[in-house]
């Protein structure tokens, strides 16, 4: 088996939760098994893989449990929720990968790295919190939590009130060196879960956690740059990127350059909170020296690597 290089594979929410009827831990593990089998296909083809992942629903579940139990137990800060989910999802992926390697007779280690991501304490996002987290509240509860705990709360389209937190831009992955060492030793690595636990660097060089959420595709892009990855894959719910998505003249893109991707963004083809941040994250990786990137769904990763499907983005 010839070595292909290092690939960072960012798996989306559908890697763990297919829909609202399949949310239990066992449901999530079943999804993880499916996704990891496709990643092992990649590994068998000669790629050294770092797997990153989202954690939005899982953080939401922890926050809801914490809110329900707050009369009995202390509540869990958001950065600790991130750490909890990195460990739990990492365990799912490690377990699924171990079993898939065993089934195929592959001798390979897997390690999860609980990862911190440095953000700028002066990032404008801290002035304009925008990322909804946790459960819906009525107006009285929202105002009370705002007054007693300093939460920023917003009314959400008539469905109730929710807490919103900042979503700053990632600047540095603290454990990038550890991840690089592990991947070069031959291990498969799970890291930068949920974009990493957001931390800020203080004047004395110390770091501390902050209540924020980082886009996992942006952090995955940053990691791919920091460890000089040869390939950046964003695995999501669609086989290919579409122009004029969900419109009569919808067309799929097999390949685009950074310049074409920027033009499509300018023309409004990619929805914010959906395909837009994925394409933006890939552009950043390629503009920082990355070689090539791919967007496809988990089951088509193998076919896409052979040039049969998926959307490739090149410098």
N, C-alpha and C positions, 0 to 999 in steps of 0.2 A: 504493500500500500504506500503510494507516494504521498508525501506531506503536501497539503495544499496551502497551509498558512493558518493564521489565527482569524476566527470569525466571532464577532459579537452578534448574538441573536436575541433581539428584544421580543418577548412573547406578550401578546395582548391579553386583555381580560377574558377573551373567549378560550384561552388556554386553560382556564380554571372553571369558569361559569358560562355554560352555553345559553341558559335562559333562567328566568325567575323561578321555574319549577324545579331546577336542579342546582340548589345552593348549599346542600349539606356538605360537611367535610368529606364524606365518602363520595359524593357527586363530584366534588372538586378533584379528589384524587383520581377518579376515573378519567376526567378530562386531562389531568396532568400526565397520566400514563400514555394516553393517545399522543399528546404533543411531544413527550420525551422520546417516544418510539421514532418519530420523524426526525428528531434531532440526532438520535443515534445513527439513523441512515446517513446523515451528514458526516458524523464522526467516522463511520466505516469508509466513507469516500476519502478520508485523509485530512479532515478539518479538525483543528483544535478549537474547542468551542467554549465561549463564556456566555452563559444564559442570564439575561436580565428579564425583569417581569414587572407588571403592574400589581397594585395591591388595594385599589380603591374600595371595592366591595368589602374586602376582608377588614380593612381599617374601619369601615362603616359598621360592620358587625360588632367589633370590639367596642367602639364608641357607644353603640346602642346598649350593649350589655352593661357597660360602665354607667350609663345614664340610669338604666333600670335599677341598678344595685347601689346607687349613690347614697341611699339612706343607710346602707349596711357597710359599705366599703368605700375607701378613697377612690376617686376617679383617676383615669389613666391619661396622662398628657399625650398630646398627639405624636411627639417624637418617639415616645416609648411604644405607642401603637405601631409605628413604622418598624421599630426593632422587633416587636412581637411577630408581625406578619412576615418579615424577612426570614425569621427563624422557622416559622411554621410552613411557609411555602417552600423554603429551601429544603426542609425535611421531606415534603411531598416529592419534590423534584429529585432529591438524592435517592430516595427509596425507589422511585420509578426507574431512574437511570441504573441503579445498582442491579435491579431485577432484569432490566432489558439487556444490560451488559452480560449478566450471568446466563441468560437465555441464549445469547449469541456467541458465548465463549470469548468475550472480549475482556482482557485484563486491564482495567482502568479504574483509577480512583476518582471520586467526586467530592468536592468541598464547597460548602456555602460560606461566603464571607459577609458578615453583617457590616454593611457599608454606610459610611457617613459622607455627605456631599456638602462642600463649603459653598455658601451663597454670600452675597455682599449684603452686609447689614444696612447699607444705604440703597439697596435695590428699590426702585419706585414701586414695585409690587407690594412692599410693606405699607405704603401709603394708601393703596387701593386693593384691599383684599377682595378676591373674586371667585375663589374656588369653594363651592358648597361642600360641607362635610356633615356627617351625623344625621340625625333624624329630624323630621319636621316638628315644629312646635307651634302652639297658638301664640298670639301676639303678647299676651301677658307674660308667658314663660320666657319668650324671647327677650322682652324688655328687662325682665328680672335678671336673666343670665348676663345681659349686656351690662347692667348696672353693677352686679355683684362680682362678675368675673372678667369684665372688660372685653367680652366677645363682640365682634362685629356681626350684626344680624341683618338679614334682608328678607323681604317678602318675595316669595317665589311663585309668580304667575297664578295667584289665587289658590295655591295648594297648601299654603301655610308659610311659616317663617323658618329660616335655616341659618345656621352659623356659616360664615365664609372666612377663609384664611388666605394669606398671601400665596402666590405661586411664583417665587423668584427664579431667575435664571441660574443654573448651576455653573460654578466657576472651577471647582477642582474636586476630584474624587480622592478622599483621604487615603483609602486603601488600594488605590490603583497599582501601587508597587507590589503589594501582597498578591493581588490578583494576577499580575504579570508573572511573578515568580512561580505561582502555582500552575499557571497555564503552560509555562516553559518547562516545568517538571513533568508535563504529560497529563496532569489532572484535568478533568472537566470541572468548570467553576460556575457556581451560581452566585451572582452578586448584583449590587446596585438595585435591589428590590424596591419597587415603588419610587424609583428615581433617587434612592438613597435617603438616609435620615438627614434632614436639613440642619446644618450647624453653621454658626457664624464665628469668624475669627476675631478675637478681641485685640485691643492695642498691645497687650503683653504676649500675643501669640497663642494664647489658650483658646480652645473652642468650646462652644456650648450649644445645646439643641435649641431650636426655635419652633414655634407653632406655625408650620407652613407645609405646603405640598409642592414637590418638584415634578415637572413633567418627566415621565420615565423615558420617553424617546430622546429628549434633550440630554438627559444624563447618560443614556446609553451611547449616544453620539459622542459625548465628551470622553467617556471611557474608551471607546474605539479609537479616538485620537490619541489619548494618553498612553495606550499600550501598543500603538502603531498596528492596529488590526488591518488585515488584508481585505476583509469583507465585513460589511455591516448589513445585517438582515433585520427587517422589521416584519414580524409575523403577525398578521392581523386577521380580520374576518372575511377579507375579500381576496380572490385569486390574483386579480390585477387591479391596477389603478385605473379609474375611469375619468374621462372628461365628460362634462354635461351629465353628471351622475343623476340617475333616476329621471332623466328627461327622454323624450322620444328620440333625440339624436345622440344618445349615450354611445361613446366609443371607448374601447380599451386600449391602453398604451403598453406596447411591448418594451420600449426602450426610450429614454429621454436623457438629454444632457442637463447639466446644472442650469445653463442659459434657458433651455426650453422649460425646465421646471419653474424657474422664476417667472417666465412669461405666463405659464398656466396659473400661477398664484395671482399674478397681476390681473388676469382675466376672470378671477373668482371661481375657478373650477373646484377648489378644495375647501371643504367646510371646516370652520374653526372648531376645535374640540374633537375633530374626527381625522380626516386625511391631512389637513393643513399642517399640524405640528409634526407629523411623520415625515412629510416631504421637507419641511424646514430643517428638521434634525439631520436628515440625510445631506441636504445642501451644506450644512455647517461641517459635517464630517468630511465631505469631498473637498470643500474649500480649504480645509486644514490639512490637506495632504492625503486624504483617503483615496483608495484605488477604485472601488466599485461598491454599489449598494443594491439591495433587492427588497422589494415589497411583495409578499404573497401570503397565502394562508398556510397553516401548519402542514396539512396533508399534501401540499404541493411543493414543499421546500425541495424535495429530491428532484422532482421533474423540472423545477425552475433552475436548479443548479446545472442541469443538463441542457438548459436553453429552450425547454419545451413550453414553459409558461412563466407567469410572474411578470413584474415590471422591473426592469433594470435601470438604474440611474448611474450615469457615468460623469466624470469631470467635464 
